[in-house]
Amino acid sequence: MKPGLIRTLLALSALITATTACAMSRPVHDDNIQLGPRPYFLVNDMDEGALKEQLSQCQEKPVTASQFSIAHRGAPLMFPEHTREGYIAAARMGAGIIECDVTFTKDRELVCRHSQCDLHTTTNILATDLAQKCSVAPEFDAQGRLTNAADIQCCTSDITLAEFRTLQGKMDAADTTATSIDGYMNATAGWRTDLYASRGTLMTHQESIELFRQLGVDFTPELKTPSVSMPYEGDYTQAAYAQQMIDDYKAAGISPQRVWPQSFSHDDILYWIQHEPAYGRQAAYLLESGKDTSAAVMQAWYEEGIRVLAPATWMLVDGAEDGRMVPSAFARQAQAQGFKLIAWTLERSGPLQENGGWYYQSMNGSDGGYDVIDNDGDVYRLLDTLANDVGVIGVFSDWPATTTYYANCTGR
């Protein structure tokens, strides 16, 4: 073979190898990101200023997936949460990390649900024969009217995995004043939609791992606090539950670098740090009100090996007298201690033009502070404050396209 031809073939081989390696290293859905109209609507809704001008200039920019954009329960602004359909929608919107909240069934199989006892609001269980297996089953009077709507409770631990698989996901909602099952179930908030709720495929934790691998995204499972007493049935301990979740990633061959385990339980976080340090290194300690977050406590967390804190958005950002959004005292202390920060949850509690709800309590005046919210476009002011002033490494969202757009436009 001629030397020139050999060099050509070697160069071609190197090019193919490099191209293949590049393709394998990026999310498989990168070439099919679809943001839809919402990010552009929000940018147009912003008050005039430098940030709006910056974000407006990115409307024709190519979009890729970003780990700054974390899908909270999938895409539950429009899709039933923790369903295959919602997870795929989140990946199409460029979420680089997707969440499966993890709980367990009666036969101790791990499944994706936000709470162990939310089947009555997030699935069609009340319209099936399984309703009678619920911890608090529906009751009716002699005229067939529902009499205990406010008390109904259906848990994954009430049913087996086989029974769980027969259910369909629906939008998370319930009318606790209803006198019929149909009335109870059909209560979706007006700012959400039932348009995509005709099919909601529930998933096990293991199935979510395989799907996320196929989608090319990373993993952030949250170990949910059990609603049943632990040890469950006498021998299923909290430690066994925490270990089972990690074991699913190990069995699937998922690198610890791609997994961000979460829990509101300090003990869960320490368990992973001590017993599964490779996975515990990125364990995110979830925080909300009611927990001591003083400087001394945060220093103790850091000394225990905790490196990632995941507080609610309102804990990280305050409204200022001049109308700005600024880092909270908690955020500044966490920065000083050296924690990585992740915020939750964008687009979760209603339109900002109606004050934004619980997630904006430190910015809408409801906690006695300054009201700095003018319109729905202020979601981008919040994102910009979280990214640039607070320094978060990622933000959970119920509609990842919004965060993906910001991440791409600002180079995150």
Secondary structure, 3 states (H helix, E strand, C coil): CCHHHHHHHHHHHHHHHHHHHHHHHCCCCHHHCCCCCHHHHHHHHCCCCHHHHHHHCCCCCCCCCEEEEEECCCCCCCCCCCEHHHHHHHHHCCEEEEEEEEEECCCCCEEECCCCCCHHHHECHHHCHHHHHCCECCCECCCCCECCCCCCECCHHHCCHHHHCCCEECCCCCCCCCCCHHHHHCCCCCCCCCCCCCCCEECEHHHHHHHHHHHCCEEEEEECCCCCCCCECCCECHHHHHHHHHHHHHHCCCCHHHECCEECCHHHHHHHHHHCHHHHCCCEEEECCCCCCCHHHHHHHHHHCCCEEEEEHHHHEEECCCCCEEECHHHHHHHHHCCEEEEEEECCCCCHHHCCHHHHCCCECCCCCCECCCCCCHHHHHHHHHHHHHCCCEEEECCHHHHHHHHHHHCC
